[in-house]
Amino acid sequence: MRASPKLSDHFTFQKLMRFTLPTMLMMVFMSVYGVVDGFFVSNYAGETPFSAVNFTWPLLMILCAPGFVFGSGGSALISKTLGEGNGEKANRLFSLFVYFSAALGLVLGVAAFIFMRPLLVAMGASGGLLGYSVLYGRILALATPFGVLQAVFQSYFSVAERSRAGLWVTVASGVANMILDLVFVGVFRWGIVGAAAATFISQAVGGGVPLIYFARKNSSLLRLGKTRWDGKALVRGATNGASEMLSSITSSLVSMLYNFQLLRYAGERGVAAYGVLMYVNFIFISVFIGFTMGTTPIIGYHYGAQDHAELRNMKRKSIFFVLGAAAVMLTAALLLGGVISRLFVGYDADLMALSHRAFMICAFSFPFAGFGIFASAFFTALNNGLVSGVLSGMRTIVFQVAAILLLPLAFGLDGIWFSVVAAEAAAMLASVAALAIFKRRYRY
């Protein structure tokens, strides 16, 4: 049996795929079990509860932002420290980031539970949509600490050179969610409460099991233990992970704006169609996210070791993979769009047609999105949170907001779907420019 690749290796394309495949599968699996949530709620509880899940989810994702911050930003700093040969400091930083993230998640979860109703009202919910959204949101607000830890550990398994273990934890979490969705929603008919309970338990598995694994003696590069307050390290981790936090928060805020515009142009039916689009979109995008989660510690390690030849190697191979994967995804999306729409909302012909049209338009965003996601993560790995944050901010909010406010004025409802493509294309151009500007500085 071939040994698993190490961060210090020279990465051939084959070795890069072996190292990043577990994180890609992990993210795809997470997105798939999220889709299962939507499938059961839509088919067993109805259109309004389904709309409520999609309406509330962006707010819940914002609550998990600390996990993305200290997961991606912390992993880049920790891998750089490992590359410098200081394993003791790396473990101290690892412990600090995990403890701080969990505490912050607890505070945010309690606050969200208390203020859930006024937040959803401010987002435009009313009537039955508001009632279902509050119920779903409050249950999952209490799961925020586990959601934060799950996001944190997704990145740290790669740094610890235990990507396969991370994959198995995600599989266990996902299988738990799928089975419980089937039981709670499909069999017991608990509706949106059952879906929320299933997700709560799955997040407890996804965040709790890694906590136990790293707290015990293990053979990985990382272990939870004693730490000390290091405000400078927390600021560096937060700054470096700002792009991922910004991406998480602004994507959620933009999703709220999409929902607001869709309520205006198409009512609850438009929100339901957007839900189908987002579920499936995340499956495809998760491949890029998982790939960059796998490459970030590699790039960070070789940056710390000042191995510029390997930085160039990683950049070239990563771009080749991203563009090739995007072409495959676009083809698959165009072929399967109708089948996917029928799977979710086949009970309503008009809603199915609306979902299919949205998907056919937005599928053309995949080639642009993959490049933008990689470029932002590349600068995070180089510990340049500023550039990464600027790229992420332009991709997830500046271009998106401009497009979604302007294009519907000219194209109506179709303008909302076209705005996804336009924003990702603009972000790719910005990413190409940034990579060219900083090439000499980092010698990649």
SENU-505550 format. One line per 2 residues: number of its first residue (from 1); for each residue x, y, z of C-alpha. Coordinates in pm, whole numbers, plus 50000, padded with zeros to 5 digits. Layout:
! residues N
NUM) X,Y,Z; ...
! end
This chain:
! residues 444
1) 50000,50000,50000; 50140,50338,49901
3) 50222,50579,50183; 50003,50885,50210
5) 50158,51206,50069; 50323,51438,50322
7) 50314,51819,50326; 50690,51827,50266
9) 50670,51616,49946; 50717,51729,49589
11) 50369,51693,49443; 50313,51524,49111
13) 49960,51558,48974; 49881,51204,49085
15) 50010,51270,49437; 49817,51599,49453
17) 49494,51416,49365; 49562,51153,49632
19) 49617,51424,49894; 49318,51641,49804
21) 49065,51371,49709; 48956,51307,50069
23) 48878,51676,50129; 48695,51701,49797
25) 48487,51393,49879; 48430,51530,50227
27) 48288,51857,50098; 48083,51686,49826
29) 47937,51449,50082; 47848,51739,50311
31) 47669,51911,50026; 47488,51591,49931
33) 47346,51535,50277; 47233,51898,50275
35) 47050,51819,49953; 46884,51521,50123
37) 46750,51762,50386; 46588,51969,50114
39) 46458,51662,49932; 46269,51528,50234
41) 46130,51864,50344; 46016,51952,49992
43) 45852,51616,49919; 45710,51533,50264
45) 45644,51872,50425; 45561,52095,50126
47) 45666,52410,49946; 45640,52659,50235
49) 45855,52458,50481; 46102,52398,50197
51) 46115,52772,50132; 46163,52830,50506
53) 46469,52601,50517; 46625,52786,50224
55) 46526,53124,50362; 46682,53058,50703
57) 46997,52873,50595; 47203,53181,50496
59) 47158,53324,50846; 47268,52994,51003
61) 47577,52987,50783; 47678,53331,50912
63) 47676,53189,51265; 47935,52929,51158
65) 48170,53195,51017; 48425,53163,51303
67) 48483,52806,51190; 48576,52920,50840
69) 48791,53202,50977; 49004,53000,51216
71) 48982,52687,51001; 49129,52831,50684
73) 49326,53120,50835; 49451,52911,51125
75) 49547,52616,50905; 49759,52841,50683
77) 49940,52983,50986; 49984,52641,51147
79) 50114,52478,50827; 50357,52767,50778
81) 50478,52714,51137; 50522,52341,51070
83) 50720,52429,50756; 50947,52641,50973
85) 51011,52335,51192; 50828,52444,51509
87) 50582,52163,51589; 50531,52264,51954
89) 50417,52613,51860; 50194,52471,51586
91) 50007,52256,51840; 49974,52547,52080
93) 49820,52759,51803; 49595,52471,51697
95) 49456,52436,52049; 49403,52810,52086
97) 49212,52838,51758; 48986,52541,51840
99) 48899,52657,52194; 48838,53015,52090
101) 48621,52913,51794; 48402,52688,52009
103) 48350,52961,52269; 48262,53217,52004
105) 48019,52971,51845; 47840,52925,52177
107) 47795,53301,52223; 47668,53350,51868
109) 47427,53055,51898; 47263,53184,52214
111) 47229,53535,52069; 47075,53397,51748
113) 46822,53188,51942; 46705,53498,52130
115) 46686,53731,51829; 46583,53482,51557
117) 46231,53619,51500; 46324,53990,51457
119) 46615,53893,51232; 46389,53692,51003
121) 46126,53966,50997; 46396,54213,50892
123) 46487,53972,50610; 46130,53991,50478
125) 45965,53676,50620; 45599,53685,50721
127) 45300,53457,50771; 45360,53082,50744
129) 45712,53135,50605; 45807,53328,50920
131) 45665,53067,51156; 45847,52775,50995
133) 46169,52977,50963; 46175,53074,51331
135) 46117,52714,51438; 46390,52576,51211
137) 46634,52859,51291; 46606,52836,51669
139) 46669,52462,51678; 46982,52493,51465
141) 47104,52807,51643; 47164,52582,51945
143) 47385,52361,51726; 47614,52652,51635
145) 47913,52543,51852; 47914,52204,51677
147) 47874,52369,51335; 48171,52595,51407
149) 48388,52304,51521; 48290,52101,51215
151) 48404,52383,50988; 48728,52426,51185
153) 48826,52061,51177; 48756,52023,50806
155) 49068,52230,50743; 49280,52090,51027
157) 49252,51727,50922; 49451,51816,50609
159) 49717,52001,50810; 49743,51699,51042
161) 49794,51478,50733; 49478,51288,50825
163) 49249,51385,50537; 49102,51036,50520
165) 49000,51052,50886; 48827,51382,50812
167) 48643,51218,50524; 48520,50932,50743
169) 48396,51174,51007; 48204,51363,50741
171) 48061,51039,50603; 47945,50940,50952
173) 47789,51283,51002; 47621,51270,50663
175) 47488,50917,50699; 47344,51012,51039
177) 47170,51311,50879; 47031,51105,50589
179) 46899,50823,50808; 46747,51063,51059
181) 46586,51266,50779; 46430,50947,50649
183) 46306,50852,50996; 46206,51193,51134
185) 46063,51347,50816; 45978,51053,50591
187) 45844,50806,50850; 45742,51006,51158
189) 45634,51307,50947; 45779,51560,51190
191) 45828,51803,50901; 46067,52090,50945
193) 46127,52007,51313; 46246,51661,51211
195) 46481,51806,50949; 46627,52050,51203
197) 46673,51772,51461; 46848,51551,51205
199) 47086,51834,51110; 47151,51915,51478
201) 47256,51557,51554; 47469,51530,51240
203) 47656,51851,51330; 47713,51716,51680
205) 47879,51414,51520; 48078,51626,51272
207) 48207,51865,51539; 48223,51636,51843
209) 48406,51332,51706; 48710,51530,51580
211) 48723,51709,51916; 48757,51372,52089
213) 49009,51246,51830; 49246,51542,51862
215) 49208,51561,52241; 49339,51205,52275
217) 49689,51082,52196; 49717,51031,51821
219) 49983,50986,51553; 49895,51296,51350
221) 50088,51623,51339; 49832,51795,51565
223) 49691,51735,51913; 49474,51944,52144
225) 49641,52034,52471; 49747,52324,52686
227) 49769,52664,52527; 49798,53024,52630
229) 49633,53344,52522; 49799,53483,52212
231) 49603,53781,52084; 49853,53844,51807
233) 49813,53490,51673; 49434,53517,51689
235) 49444,53842,51495; 49681,53689,51237
237) 49460,53383,51202; 49147,53594,51176
239) 49308,53834,50930; 49445,53552,50719
241) 49110,53375,50723; 48920,53697,50658
243) 48857,53600,50298; 48688,53275,50398
245) 48489,53451,50670; 48399,53724,50424
247) 48303,53462,50169; 48080,53281,50419
249) 47912,53594,50555; 47875,53782,50230
251) 47751,53473,50046; 47485,53440,50309
253) 47399,53809,50291; 47382,53792,49913
255) 47158,53486,49941; 46929,53695,50159
257) 46929,53962,49888; 46848,53697,49628
259) 46558,53578,49842; 46437,53936,49886
261) 46446,53999,49511; 46283,53664,49436
263) 45999,53732,49680; 45949,54056,49490
265) 45962,53907,49139; 45823,53555,49191
267) 45696,53514,49549; 45763,53206,49763
269) 45786,52997,49446; 46097,53192,49344
271) 46257,53125,49684; 46182,52754,49644
273) 46341,52751,49297; 46648,52931,49432
275) 46667,52665,49702; 46691,52390,49440
277) 46958,52591,49258; 47164,52651,49572
279) 47153,52289,49684; 47280,52160,49352
281) 47520,52452,49302; 47688,52372,49632
283) 47750,52011,49523; 47952,52137,49226
285) 48121,52426,49407; 48212,52195,49697
287) 48461,52019,49467; 48654,52346,49434
289) 48622,52423,49805; 48743,52076,49901
291) 49034,52098,49657; 49150,52433,49796
293) 49113,52305,50154; 49351,52026,50058
295) 49602,52249,49879; 49612,52533,50135
297) 49830,52348,50391; 50063,52225,50114
299) 50113,52575,49979; 50143,52718,50331
301) 50406,52460,50427; 50624,52524,50122
303) 50583,52899,50165; 50713,52864,50520
305) 51001,52650,50389; 51069,52909,50114
307) 51044,52639,49845; 50951,52862,49551
309) 50983,52587,49291; 50711,52387,49468
311) 50491,52697,49492; 50513,52733,49114
313) 50442,52364,49073; 50133,52382,49296
315) 49996,52689,49121; 50025,52534,48774
317) 49876,52199,48869; 49595,52357,49071
319) 49483,52583,48788; 49492,52290,48547
321) 49270,52086,48778; 49024,52369,48847
323) 48965,52447,48480; 48937,52081,48383
325) 48691,52005,48663; 48485,52311,48569
327) 48443,52185,48212; 48319,51848,48340
329) 48077,52017,48582; 47929,52244,48317
331) 47864,51948,48089; 47706,51745,48370
333) 47488,52036,48479; 47350,52093,48132
335) 47271,51723,48093; 47118,51667,48437
337) 46939,51996,48509; 46594,51863,48423
339) 46637,51544,48623; 46753,51736,48931
341) 46462,51982,48915; 46214,51696,48883
343) 46368,51519,49182; 46305,51814,49412
345) 45987,51977,49288; 45838,51733,49038
347) 45504,51768,49219; 45463,52120,49073
349) 45512,52157,48695; 45550,52536,48700
351) 45799,52531,48988; 45993,52252,48816
353) 46015,52453,48492; 46128,52763,48685
355) 46396,52565,48872; 46520,52403,48550
357) 46557,52736,48369; 46744,52888,48665
359) 46983,52595,48674; 47052,52603,48299
361) 47154,52969,48319; 47359,52951,48639
363) 47552,52641,48526; 47771,52866,48310
365) 47913,53023,48628; 48108,52709,48727
367) 48425,52769,48517; 48456,53123,48653
369) 48371,53032,49014; 48636,52761,49042
371) 48916,52995,48940; 48800,53267,49181
373) 48777,53024,49474; 49126,52889,49409
375) 49287,53234,49370; 49145,53356,49701
377) 49256,53038,49883; 49601,53060,49721
379) 49667,53398,49881; 49527,53272,50213
381) 49787,52993,50200; 50055,53256,50136
383) 49937,53424,50458; 49823,53733,50264
385) 49477,53782,50410; 49440,54128,50259
387) 49462,54020,49895; 49260,53707,49964
389) 48993,53914,50139; 48975,54168,49858
391) 48932,53895,49597; 48673,53716,49806
393) 48486,54038,49879; 48471,54134,49513
395) 48354,53785,49420; 48092,53731,49688
397) 47947,54077,49745; 48064,54364,49522
399) 48001,54198,49186; 47706,53993,49313
401) 47519,54286,49465; 47576,54506,49162
403) 47455,54233,48927; 47149,54131,49127
405) 47033,54491,49167; 47092,54595,48805
407) 47029,54294,48579; 46668,54228,48691
409) 46584,54584,48585; 46669,54488,48228
411) 46585,54115,48218; 46328,54067,48492
413) 46338,53733,48674; 46601,53595,48433
415) 46827,53881,48536; 46850,53729,48884
417) 46985,53403,48739; 47219,53583,48494
419) 47365,53784,48783; 47536,53470,48918
421) 47724,53420,48590; 47813,53786,48547
423) 47950,53821,48900; 48167,53507,48879
425) 48308,53613,48540; 48409,53952,48680
427) 48567,53784,48983; 48776,53558,48759
429) 48919,53859,48576; 49011,54017,48910
431) 49179,53692,49020; 49388,53668,48704
433) 49506,54025,48759; 49600,53959,49124
435) 49802,53648,49037; 49994,53846,48776
437) 50059,54142,49008; 50203,53938,49296
439) 50399,53684,49091; 50740,53844,49154
441) 50677,53904,49523; 50605,53539,49606
443) 50809,53391,49319; 50543,53138,49219
! end
